[in-house]
Amino acid sequence: MRFLFPLLALLLCALSPRPSAQVPGVSREQMWFAPTQEDWEKPCLIRWERTWDDAVAVSKATGKAILVCVNMDGEIASEHYAGVRYRREETAKHYEPYVCVIASVYRHTPRDYDEEGRRVPCPRFGTVTCGEHIWIEPLLYEKFMEGRRIAPRHIGVELDSSEMYDVFYAFDTDTIFRNLQEGIARRPAPPPPPELPPRLEQRVALPSSLQRDAIERAYVEGDGAQKRRLLEAALAAGAEAPVDLLRLAIHGYDLELAALARRALAGLGSDAGVELIGQALRVPLPAQERAALVDVLARLGESSPRARTLANVHRGLERTSTALDTTAWAGAIAAQYRPAHDRDALVERVERVERGGAAAPTPDERLGFAEQLLALAADPGTPRKYALLLVDDASRAGAEAAGLGASGWRLAGVEALCAWHRGELATAHERAALAVQGLPADPAGWNSMAILALFVSSRQQAITQALQDKQPWEPQWLTDVHAAYALLARHPLGNDEQVAAHVDFLRQLGAAGQAAEALAAGIERFPSSWALHQRFRDQASWERGVRGLERAYDAGLARAPRPADVEWYAGYALLVAAEMRRRAREPGLAAANYQRALELYDAALARSEASKESSDHYAAVALAGLARLALDERDLELATARIEASFARAPRAANARDGLNLSGVDTANTLLQRSKEAQREELAARVSAALQALAAVDPALLEPPAFERDPQGGAPSRDAEPRGDRPRAGNRRNGETRPGGTDR
């Protein structure tokens, strides 16, 4: 979930004007100069509201207009606003007359709350969490962006939701600030702000982020009596109770206060507290209280699809599947852990049956023959055109068996697989549900695995369709999905994609604990799976923060013998951790992560020459990251040496975008400008030579990213159409490769 939002970055199209449209004689790097480390260390001075509903409520209470700001990581003007302008007092004054909200689809810290339920502010924007500026983006896109995702962008919104102005494609900051000032000058002055209630408990339900911060700070710093008064006020507020205050109590160590907060949660009566109820159910609770919270979810589910889903999740995962005997299946798979046949033996058996031509075959013999034909059709060595012929033969054999009196789960299995091969999924799903009620002759073979997979698909599809239609669904369906996926994870022909699908489905439904258990078992079985390591990194950073991600691979590195490719994946995890440290403005720790990643990629290369291409690629990305850190610290000489080393190690990684949406070429261009400004001509010459060497490898390496191209150099306009390709998701890089060097 939290990691579903980086996918929105694929849709963010932000176009900067080409140099010819700039102020004459002023380059893009001069107009939108990059923030330094000192700039980033300053606090963001713009106060953002946490949600759109909060912003509207504050706007109505104060009479102020709303200012919608849109920002994008890596885009040169957006970087300038976030790192420079939003941190200057003279800029903040332009924003003070507004109620401000910020939208950005990029995550800058791995989680929104720590272990004690305290908010983790976004290091880029300050008063909001990353989840808040991510969640608000699609809502603002729908309301105001007219089908065009552009950054940076500033939209003034009146009390009646009409737009005052919408400014983008501006060539300088003066254009933006002039619109902000003129927008306020044209509207009547707002009335004096309303007086605040004298007692802190009376402010619990106020929507402004300033008051919410004050209430949460008072709770954290207050004694037991103060905490209880605030929670009792929240309980009295009913549907207006502040969720983040309740979160502090639920994640705290006082059991009585936590119970009081859960009572307040039950009174919210809307989606606002649904996710927090789900989190409360993840920890051990008395059975009566757990049941009461699930009942609250079920009650809220009458109007909230999300609450209905979580109620079904907690009920479904506590049950035993009635559709398949998991104990019998698991025992049969374990007893026959290796597939019951090889291809040559299977071909020989099929040919023997065909030669025998028994005059009076039994139903079981015809079903056995159909099962052998289907297994041979699924064998990777069977060409597709012959596989379809084998399926036709299997279908005829199944029909003959039915004519001889065969029925039940075994015939259903043959019919399910034949329908699947023919693309008749509805029939395949319906027959698979019957087939899993028994045990096939070869429980460790391909047919049994395929039937389990079809059964999972049918139940999962039913749940997904119900969610899409916002209709009720049976908790038993989830019980069946979870049980069948667990069997597939132990099946000798199961694969990592099935484990990943299981983990994703559980996470989507809110069953994070069960998803973590499935993931741990999956990585143990498939230690080289990119898909599972990706989910493992997400889980570690979300649950334990960047420090947890840094430690996540220590156990694997300490094992003897080490799991396959663990050095490569540990190096990649440290690259991701370094980027998190950069977002959190922790350059020293980020540099240490990059250095350790370089060591691990060298170790991966020493262990397996097959990883050379991908190891060199990400080592070059790490060196480019180190160059950027040195540039931010104004160490131009060190930055130059590192960018040269990056380009030398893997030239084609030079334009790969890192998790901050920056590339080595971006850093080199900024470094070139800084070197000239500092009159370090020898460094400028070295950087220029490094860039020219890249051009000799491939001129396309020096092309600006698609989101920074404006081929027509048009004037600033709200009617200009976005041009160019859309960038990739911020978390991963163009041209990324797996340990063995295979493109993803």
C-alpha positions in Angstrom: 0.0 0.0 0.0 2.5 2.5 1.1 4.6 1.3 -1.6 1.7 1.3 -4.2 2.1 5.1 -4.5 5.5 5.3 -6.1 3.7 3.8 -9.2 2.0 7.2 -9.6 5.4 8.6 -10.4 5.0 6.9 -13.8 2.2 9.3 -14.6 3.9 12.5 -13.5 4.9 14.5 -16.6 6.8 17.7 -15.8 8.2 19.8 -18.6 10.8 22.5 -18.2 11.4 25.0 -20.9 14.4 24.5 -23.0 17.4 26.9 -22.6 16.4 29.0 -25.6 13.2 30.0 -23.9 15.0 31.2 -20.7 16.2 34.7 -20.0 18.9 35.4 -22.5 22.4 34.5 -21.3 21.0 32.6 -18.2 21.3 28.8 -18.2 18.8 26.6 -16.5 21.3 25.7 -13.8 21.7 29.4 -13.1 18.0 30.2 -13.1 16.9 27.2 -11.0 20.2 26.8 -9.1 20.4 23.5 -7.2 20.1 23.6 -3.4 23.2 22.9 -1.4 23.5 20.8 1.7 23.3 24.0 3.8 20.0 24.8 2.0 18.5 21.4 2.7 19.4 21.6 6.4 17.2 24.7 6.8 13.5 24.0 7.8 10.7 24.3 5.3 8.9 27.5 6.3 5.6 26.8 4.5 2.9 25.3 6.7 1.0 22.6 4.8 -2.4 21.2 5.9 -2.5 17.5 6.2 -5.5 16.7 4.1 -7.7 18.4 1.5 -10.7 18.2 3.9 -8.6 19.9 6.6 -7.6 22.6 4.1 -11.2 23.3 3.1 -12.3 23.4 6.8 -9.5 25.9 7.7 -10.2 27.9 4.6 -13.9 28.3 5.5 -13.0 29.1 9.2 -10.5 31.7 8.3 -11.8 33.1 5.0 -8.4 32.4 3.3 -8.0 31.1 -0.2 -6.3 27.7 -0.7 -2.9 27.4 -2.5 -2.2 24.1 -4.2 1.5 23.4 -4.8 2.8 20.5 -7.0 6.4 19.4 -6.8 8.5 16.7 -8.5 11.7 15.1 -7.3 14.6 15.6 -9.7 12.9 18.2 -11.9 15.3 21.2 -11.8 12.7 24.0 -10.9 11.0 21.7 -8.4 14.3 21.0 -6.7 14.9 24.7 -6.5 11.5 25.5 -4.9 11.7 22.6 -2.4 15.4 23.1 -1.4 15.7 26.9 -1.7 12.6 28.9 -1.9 10.3 27.1 0.5 13.1 27.6 3.2 13.4 31.4 2.8 11.5 33.8 5.0 10.9 36.2 2.1 9.3 33.4 0.1 7.2 32.1 3.0 5.6 35.6 3.3 4.1 35.1 -0.2 2.4 31.9 1.0 1.2 33.2 4.4 -2.1 34.6 3.1 -3.1 31.2 1.9 -4.1 27.8 3.3 -1.4 25.7 1.7 -1.4 22.0 0.5 1.5 20.2 -1.2 1.2 17.3 -3.7 4.2 15.1 -4.6 4.0 11.4 -5.6 7.6 10.7 -4.4 8.3 9.2 -0.9 11.1 10.8 1.0 11.0 8.8 4.2 10.2 5.1 4.4 7.3 5.4 6.8 4.9 8.0 8.2 4.9 7.0 11.8 7.5 5.5 14.2 7.1 2.6 16.6 5.4 4.8 19.2 2.9 6.2 16.7 4.6 9.6 16.4 4.5 11.3 13.0 7.6 11.2 10.8 7.5 14.6 8.9 8.6 14.5 5.3 12.2 15.9 5.2 11.5 17.7 1.9 8.3 19.5 2.9 8.1 19.6 6.7 4.7 19.6 8.3 3.1 16.7 6.3 4.0 13.1 6.2 5.0 11.6 2.9 1.8 9.5 2.9 -0.2 12.8 3.1 1.5 14.5 0.2 1.2 11.3 -1.9 -2.4 10.6 -1.0 -3.6 14.1 -1.8 -2.1 14.1 -5.3 -4.7 12.0 -7.2 -7.5 14.0 -5.5 -6.0 17.3 -6.6 -5.3 15.9 -10.0 -9.0 15.0 -10.4 -10.2 18.4 -9.0 -7.9 20.9 -10.7 -5.2 19.6 -13.0 -7.3 19.1 -16.1 -5.7 15.8 -17.1 -2.1 17.2 -17.0 0.4 16.3 -14.4 3.0 19.2 -14.4 5.5 20.3 -11.9 6.2 22.8 -10.4 2.7 24.2 -10.4 0.7 26.7 -8.2 -3.1 26.8 -8.3 -5.1 29.4 -6.3 -8.5 28.1 -5.1 -11.3 30.3 -3.8 -13.8 29.4 -1.0 -16.3 28.2 -3.6 -13.6 25.9 -5.2 -13.3 28.1 -8.2 -9.7 28.7 -9.5 -8.1 32.1 -9.1 -5.0 31.2 -11.3 -3.0 28.1 -12.4 0.6 28.9 -13.1 3.1 26.4 -14.6 5.8 26.4 -17.3 7.0 29.7 -15.7 10.6 30.7 -16.7 11.4 32.4 -13.4 10.3 32.6 -9.8 9.0 36.2 -10.2 6.2 35.0 -12.4 5.0 32.6 -9.6 5.3 35.1 -6.8 3.6 37.9 -8.8 0.6 35.6 -9.3 0.5 34.7 -5.6 0.5 38.4 -4.7 -2.0 39.5 -7.3 -4.4 36.7 -6.4 -4.6 37.9 -2.8 -4.7 41.6 -3.8 -7.8 41.0 -6.0 -9.9 39.4 -3.2 -11.4 41.0 -0.1 -9.4 40.7 3.1 -10.4 37.8 5.3 -12.0 38.5 8.6 -10.0 38.4 11.8 -9.0 34.8 12.8 -11.4 33.2 15.3 -10.3 33.1 18.9 -9.0 29.8 20.1 -10.8 28.0 23.0 -8.8 28.6 26.2 -8.3 25.0 27.2 -6.2 22.6 25.2 -8.9 19.8 25.4 -11.3 22.1 23.7 -9.1 22.3 20.6 -8.8 18.5 20.1 -11.1 18.5 17.0 -9.7 21.7 15.3 -8.6 20.8 11.8 -5.5 23.0 11.3 -2.2 21.3 11.2 -0.8 23.9 13.6 -3.4 22.9 16.3 -3.1 19.2 15.5 0.7 19.5 16.1 0.1 21.3 19.4 -2.3 18.7 20.6 0.0 15.8 19.7 3.0 17.5 21.3 1.0 18.1 24.5 0.0 14.5 24.6 3.6 13.3 24.2 5.0 15.7 26.7 2.1 15.6 29.2 1.7 13.5 32.3 -0.9 10.7 32.7 -3.7 13.0 33.7 -3.1 15.3 30.7 -3.1 12.3 28.4 -6.3 11.0 29.8 -8.0 14.5 29.5 -7.0 14.7 25.8 -8.2 11.2 25.0 -11.5 11.8 26.9 -12.0 14.9 24.8 -11.3 12.9 21.7 -13.8 10.3 22.8 -16.4 13.1 23.3 -15.6 14.5 19.8 -17.1 11.3 18.2 -16.6 11.4 14.5 -14.3 14.4 14.7 -11.7 12.7 17.0 -8.2 13.2 15.7 -6.8 9.9 14.4 -3.1 10.8 15.0 -3.8 11.6 18.7 -5.5 8.2 19.1 -2.5 6.5 17.3 -0.1 7.9 20.0 -2.2 6.2 22.7 -2.7 2.9 20.8 1.1 2.6 20.2 2.0 3.7 23.7 2.8 1.6 26.7 -0.2 2.6 28.9 -2.8 -0.2 28.4 -5.6 1.8 29.9 -5.0 4.8 27.7 -4.7 2.4 24.7 -8.1 0.9 25.5 -9.6 4.3 25.8 -8.2 5.3 22.4 -9.7 2.1 20.9 -13.1 3.1 22.3 -12.7 6.5 20.6 -11.8 4.7 17.4 -15.0 2.8 17.5 -16.9 6.1 17.5 -15.3 7.7 14.4 -18.1 6.3 12.1 -16.1 6.8 8.9 -13.0 5.6 7.0 -10.8 8.0 9.1 -9.9 5.4 11.7 -10.2 2.2 9.7 -6.5 1.7 9.0 -5.7 2.4 12.6 -8.2 -0.2 13.8 -6.4 -2.6 11.4 -3.1 -1.7 13.1 -4.5 -2.2 16.5 -5.6 -5.7 15.6 -2.1 -6.7 14.6 -1.0 -6.9 18.3 -2.2 -9.4 20.9 -5.5 -8.3 22.4 -8.1 -10.0 24.7 -10.4 -12.1 22.6 -13.4 -10.0 23.6 -11.8 -6.7 22.7 -10.5 -8.1 19.4 -13.9 -9.4 18.5 -15.4 -6.0 19.4 -13.0 -4.2 17.1 -13.8 -6.6 14.3 -17.4 -6.0 14.9 -16.8 -2.2 14.6 -15.2 -2.8 11.2 -18.2 -4.9 10.2 -20.5 -2.1 11.3 -18.5 0.5 9.5 -18.4 -1.8 6.5 -22.1 -1.1 5.9 -20.9 2.2 4.4 -17.2 1.7 4.0 -15.8 -0.9 1.6 -12.4 -0.6 3.2 -13.8 -1.4 6.7 -15.8 -4.3 5.3 -12.6 -5.7 3.7 -10.6 -5.5 6.9 -13.4 -7.2 8.8 -13.4 -10.1 6.3 -9.7 -10.3 6.4 -9.5 -10.8 10.2 -12.4 -13.2 10.1 -11.1 -15.1 7.1 -7.5 -15.6 8.3 -8.7 -17.0 11.6 -10.6 -19.9 9.9 -9.6 -23.3 8.4 -10.4 -23.9 4.7 -13.4 -26.1 4.1 -12.7 -26.2 0.3 -9.5 -28.3 0.5 -7.9 -30.5 3.1 -4.7 -28.6 3.7 -3.3 -31.2 6.1 -3.7 -34.0 3.6 -2.3 -31.9 0.7 0.7 -30.8 2.7 1.5 -34.4 3.7 1.2 -35.7 0.2 3.4 -33.0 -1.2 6.1 -33.6 1.5 6.0 -37.3 0.9 6.5 -36.8 -2.9 8.6 -33.7 -2.8 10.3 -34.4 -6.2 8.1 -34.5 -9.3 6.8 -38.0 -9.9 8.2 -38.1 -13.5 10.7 -36.8 -15.9 9.9 -36.0 -19.5 11.4 -39.1 -21.1 9.5 -41.4 -18.7 6.3 -39.5 -19.3 6.7 -39.8 -23.1 7.3 -43.5 -22.7 4.2 -44.0 -20.6 2.0 -42.1 -23.0 3.3 -44.0 -26.0 2.8 -47.3 -24.1 -0.8 -46.5 -23.5 -1.3 -45.5 -27.1 0.3 -48.7 -28.4 -1.6 -50.9 -25.9 -5.0 -49.8 -27.1 -6.9 -51.6 -24.3 -10.2 -53.0 -25.6 -12.1 -52.1 -22.4 -10.2 -49.4 -20.5 -11.5 -48.4 -17.0 -12.6 -44.9 -16.1 -9.5 -44.5 -14.0 -7.2 -45.6 -16.8 -8.7 -43.0 -19.2 -8.3 -40.3 -16.5 -4.8 -41.4 -15.8 -4.0 -41.2 -19.5 -5.6 -37.7 -19.7 -3.5 -36.5 -16.8 -0.3 -37.8 -18.4 -1.1 -36.0 -21.6 -1.8 -32.8 -19.8 1.5 -33.1 -17.9 3.4 -33.6 -21.2 1.5 -30.6 -22.7 2.8 -28.4 -19.9 6.4 -29.7 -20.1 8.7 -26.8 -21.3 10.2 -29.2 -23.9 6.9 -29.6 -25.7 6.4 -27.1 -28.6 3.2 -25.0 -28.3 1.5 -26.5 -31.4 2.0 -30.0 -30.1 0.9 -29.1 -26.7 -2.5 -28.0 -28.0 -2.9 -31.3 -29.8 -2.1 -33.1 -26.6 -4.7 -31.1 -24.7 -7.3 -32.1 -27.4 -6.4 -35.7 -26.8 -6.6 -35.3 -23.0 -10.0 -33.7 -23.4 -11.3 -36.7 -25.5 -9.8 -39.1 -22.9 -11.6 -37.2 -20.1 -14.9 -37.3 -22.0 -14.4 -41.1 -22.6 -13.8 -41.5 -18.8 -17.0 -39.5 -18.1 -18.9 -41.7 -20.5 -17.6 -44.8 -18.7 -19.0 -43.4 -15.4 -16.1 -41.3 -14.1 -17.1 -38.3 -11.9 -15.9 -36.2 -9.0 -12.8 -34.3 -8.3 -10.4 -36.2 -10.5 -12.5 -35.7 -13.7 -12.9 -32.1 -12.6 -9.2 -31.6 -12.5 -8.8 -32.9 -16.1 -11.6 -30.6 -17.3 -10.2 -27.6 -15.4 -6.8 -28.0 -17.0 -8.2 -28.6 -20.5 -10.3 -25.5 -20.2 -7.3 -23.5 -18.9 -5.2 -24.5 -22.0 -8.1 -23.4 -24.3 -8.4 -20.0 -22.5 -11.8 -20.8 -21.0 -11.0 -19.4 -17.6 -14.5 -19.3 -16.1 -14.9 -23.1 -16.7 -11.3 -23.7 -15.5 -12.0 -21.9 -12.2 -15.3 -23.6 -11.6 -13.9 -27.1 -12.2 -10.7 -26.4 -10.2 -12.8 -25.6 -7.1 -14.2 -29.1 -7.3 -10.8 -30.7 -8.1 -9.0 -29.4 -5.0 -11.4 -31.3 -2.8 -9.4 -34.5 -3.4 -5.8 -35.5 -3.9 -4.3 -36.2 -7.3 -2.3 -39.2 -8.2 0.9 -37.1 -8.4 0.4 -34.3 -5.7 3.9 -33.1 -6.4 3.5 -33.0 -10.2 2.6 -30.2 -12.5 -1.1 -31.0 -12.8 -1.6 -30.7 -9.1 0.3 -27.4 -8.9 -1.7 -26.0 -11.8 -5.0 -27.0 -10.2 -4.0 -25.3 -7.0 -3.0 -22.2 -8.9 -6.3 -22.2 -10.8 -8.2 -22.5 -7.5 -6.3 -19.6 -6.0 -7.0 -17.6 -9.1 -10.7 -18.2 -9.0 -11.1 -17.2 -5.3 -8.8 -14.2 -5.7 -10.6 -13.1 -8.7 -13.9 -13.3 -6.9 -12.6 -11.2 -4.0 -11.1 -8.6 -6.4 -14.3 -8.3 -8.4 -16.3 -7.8 -5.2 -13.9 -5.1 -4.1 -14.1 -3.4 -7.4 -17.9 -3.6 -7.3 -18.0 -2.5 -3.6 -20.0 -5.6 -2.9 -19.9 -8.0 0.2 -17.7 -11.1 -0.1 -17.3 -14.3 1.9 -14.4 -14.3 4.4 -14.0 -18.1 3.6 -12.8 -17.0 0.1 -9.7 -15.4 1.8 -9.3 -18.5 4.0 -9.1 -20.6 0.8 -6.7 -18.2 -1.0 -4.3 -18.1 2.0 -4.4 -21.9 2.4 -3.8 -22.7 -1.3 -1.0 -20.2 -1.6 0.7 -21.7 1.4 0.6 -25.1 -0.3 2.0 -23.7 -3.5 4.9 -22.2 -1.6 5.8 -25.8 -0.5 5.1 -27.4 -3.8 8.2 -28.5 -5.7 6.9 -26.8 -8.8 5.7 -23.6 -7.1 7.6 -20.4 -7.9 8.6 -17.1 -6.5 6.0 -15.3 -8.6 3.3 -17.1 -6.7 4.8 -16.2 -3.4 5.0 -12.5 -4.5 1.4 -12.6 -5.6 0.4 -14.0 -2.2 2.3 -11.3 -0.3 0.9 -8.5 -2.5 -2.7 -9.8 -2.1 -2.4 -10.0 1.7 -0.8 -6.5 1.8 -3.5 -5.1 -0.4 -6.2 -6.4 2.0 -4.4 -5.1 5.1 -3.0 -8.4 6.4 0.5 -7.2 6.9 1.5 -9.8 9.6 0.5 -12.8 7.5 2.2 -11.2 4.4 5.5 -10.9 6.4 5.3 -14.6 7.3 4.7 -15.6 3.7 7.6 -13.4 2.5 10.1 -14.8 5.0 9.3 -18.4 4.0 9.4 -17.4 0.3 12.9 -15.8 0.5 14.2 -18.8 2.4 13.1 -21.0 -0.6 13.9 -18.6 -3.4 17.0 -16.6 -2.2 17.8 -15.1 -5.6 14.3 -13.8 -6.4 14.3 -10.1 -7.4 10.5 -9.9 -6.8 10.8 -11.2 -3.2 13.8 -9.1 -2.3 12.0 -6.0 -3.5 9.2 -6.7 -1.2 11.6 -7.6 1.6 13.2 -4.2 1.3 9.9 -2.4 1.3 8.8 -4.3 4.4 12.0 -3.7 6.3 12.0 0.0 5.6 8.3 0.5 6.3 8.3 -1.4 9.6 11.7 -0.4 11.0 12.8 2.6 9.0 16.1 3.1 7.2 18.1 1.6 10.1 16.0 -1.5 9.8 16.7 -1.7 6.1 20.4 -1.3 6.7 20.3 -4.2 9.2 17.9 -6.4 7.2 20.6 -8.2 5.3 23.1 -8.6 8.1 21.7 -12.1 9.0 22.1 -13.3 5.4 25.6 -12.0 5.2 26.5 -13.7 8.5 25.2 -17.1 7.4 27.6 -19.8 6.4 27.3 -20.6 3.6 25.9 -17.4 2.4 22.6 -17.6 0.5 22.9 -17.1 -3.3 23.4 -13.5 -4.5 23.1 -12.1 -0.9 26.0 -9.7 -1.5 24.3 -8.3 -4.6 21.0 -7.8 -2.9 22.6 -6.4 0.2 24.5 -3.9 -1.9 21.3 -2.9 -3.6 19.5 -2.5 -0.2 22.3 -0.1 0.9 21.9 1.9 -2.3 18.2 2.4 -1.4 19.2 3.2 2.2 21.7 5.8 1.0 19.0 7.5 -1.0 16.7 7.5 2.1 19.6 9.1 4.1 20.0 11.7 1.4 16.3 12.6 1.6 16.6 12.8 5.4 19.6 15.2 4.9 22.1 12.8 6.6 25.0 13.0 4.1 27.6 11.2 6.3 25.4 8.2 6.8 24.5 8.2 3.1 28.1 8.2 2.1 28.8 5.3 4.4 26.0 3.3 2.8 27.3 4.0 -0.7 30.8 3.0 0.3 29.6 -0.3 1.8 27.4 -0.9 -1.3 30.6 -0.6 -3.5 32.3 -3.2 -1.3 29.4 -5.6 -1.6 29.2 -5.2 -5.4 32.9 -6.0 -5.6 32.2 -9.1 -3.4 29.3 -10.1 -5.6 31.5 -9.8 -8.7 34.3 -11.8 -7.0 31.7 -14.5 -6.2 30.1 -14.6 -9.7 31.4 -13.2 -13.0 27.8 -13.5 -14.3 26.9 -10.4 -12.1 29.5 -8.1 -13.7 27.2 -6.0 -15.9 24.7 -5.4 -13.1 27.3 -5.0 -10.3 29.2 -2.4 -12.4 26.0 -0.6 -13.2 25.0 -0.2 -9.6 28.5 0.5 -8.5 28.5 3.4 -11.0 25.2 4.6 -9.5 26.7 4.5 -6.0 29.7 6.5 -7.2 27.4 9.1 -8.8 25.6 9.3 -5.5 28.8 10.0 -3.7 29.6 12.7 -6.3 26.3 14.4 -5.6 27.0 14.3 -1.9 30.4 15.9 -2.5 28.8 18.5 -4.7 26.2 19.4 -2.0 29.1 19.8 0.4 30.8 22.2 -2.1 33.8 19.8 -2.5 34.2 20.3 -6.2 37.4 18.3 -6.5 36.1 15.2 -4.8 32.8 15.5 -6.8 34.8 15.6 -10.0 36.9 12.5 -9.1 33.8 10.5 -8.2 31.9 11.4 -11.3 34.9 10.5 -13.4 35.0 7.1 -11.6 31.3 6.6 -12.1 31.4 7.2 -15.8 34.5 5.0 -16.2 33.1 2.0 -14.3 29.8 1.8 -16.4 29.3 4.6 -19.0 25.8 3.4 -19.8 24.7 3.9 -16.2 25.5 7.6 -16.5 21.9 8.6 -17.4 20.2 6.1 -15.0 17.9 7.9 -12.6 18.4 7.1 -8.9 15.7 7.1 -6.3 15.9 10.9 -6.1 15.2 11.1 -9.8 18.8 12.3 -10.5 21.4 10.8 -12.8 25.2 11.0 -13.0 24.8 13.3 -16.0 22.6 15.6 -14.0 25.2 15.9 -11.4 28.0 16.4 -13.9 26.1 19.3 -15.6 25.5 21.0 -12.2 29.2 20.3 -11.3 30.3 21.9 -14.5 28.3 25.0 -13.8 29.6 25.2 -10.2 33.2 24.8 -11.3 32.9 27.6 -13.8 31.3 29.9 -11.2 34.2 29.1 -8.8 36.7 29.7 -11.6 38.0 26.2 -11.2 38.8 25.9 -14.9 40.9 22.7 -14.5 37.9 20.9 -12.9 35.5 22.3 -15.5 37.8 20.9 -18.2 37.8 17.4 -16.5 34.0 17.3 -16.2 33.6 18.5 -19.8 36.0 15.8 -20.9 34.1 13.1 -19.0 30.9 14.2 -20.6 32.5 14.2 -24.1 33.7 10.7 -23.4 30.1 9.6 -22.7 29.0 11.2 -26.0 31.6 9.1 -27.8 30.0 6.0 -26.3 26.4 7.1 -27.1 25.2 10.7 -27.7 21.8 9.7 -26.2 23.5 9.4 -22.8 23.7 13.3 -22.7 20.1 13.9 -23.7 18.0 15.5 -21.0 15.2 13.3 -19.6 11.9 13.3 -21.4 10.2 15.3 -18.6 12.7 18.2 -19.1 12.2 18.5 -22.9 10.0 21.2 -24.5 10.7 20.8 -28.2 8.6 23.9 -29.1 9.9 26.2 -26.4 6.4 27.6 -25.8 5.5 30.4 -23.4 4.1 29.7 -19.9 0.5 28.8 -20.3 -2.1 26.7 -18.5 -3.2 25.5 -21.9 0.2 24.1 -23.0 0.1 20.4 -23.6 2.7 18.2 -21.8 5.2 16.6 -24.2 7.7 13.9 -24.0 7.8 10.5 -22.3 6.9 10.0 -18.7 9.6 9.2 -16.2 9.9 5.9 -14.4 8.9 5.4 -10.8 11.2 7.3 -8.5 12.3 4.2 -6.5 14.0 2.4 -9.4 16.3 3.2 -12.2 16.3 3.1 -16.0 18.2 0.1 -17.4 18.1 -1.7 -14.1 19.5 -5.2 -14.2 19.4 -8.3 -12.0 22.4 -10.1 -10.5 23.0 -12.2 -13.6 22.9 -9.2 -15.9 19.4 -9.8 -17.3 17.4 -6.8 -18.1 14.2 -6.5 -16.1 
